[in-house]
Amino acid sequence: MSKKFGVKRDQLQKKLFKKGIDTRAFFVDMANQPVLQKMGILKRETYPYADYISRNGCYLPSGFGITKRDLKYIGQTIKQIHNEYL
């Protein structure tokens, strides 16, 4: 993420939080789910894209209650943060 966007996920999340936008780190991909490893369902396979997303992605606010105004604010804030690192 930082190579293309300019800021790492954790930094982005901190900056968004300071602007009143709550986020969560992405899911742990299936290949790294302890319960699936313990059950032997995944036979030491690798999933590089899922692993990359898991390490670098984050959830943004969403849901039925989010307004167009909220979405615009979130988008503009992300763009502003991105521009800080250009």
Sequence and secondary structure as in RCSB ss.txt:
>XXXX:A:sequence
MSKKFGVKRDQLQKKLFKKGIDTRAFFVDMANQPVLQKMGILKRETYPYADYISRNGCYLPSGFGITKRDLKYIG
QTIKQIHNEYL
>XXXX:A:secstr
 HHHHSS HHHHHHHHHHTT   EE    GGG HHHHHHT S S   HHHHHHHHH EE   STT  HHHHHHHH
HHHHHHHHHT 
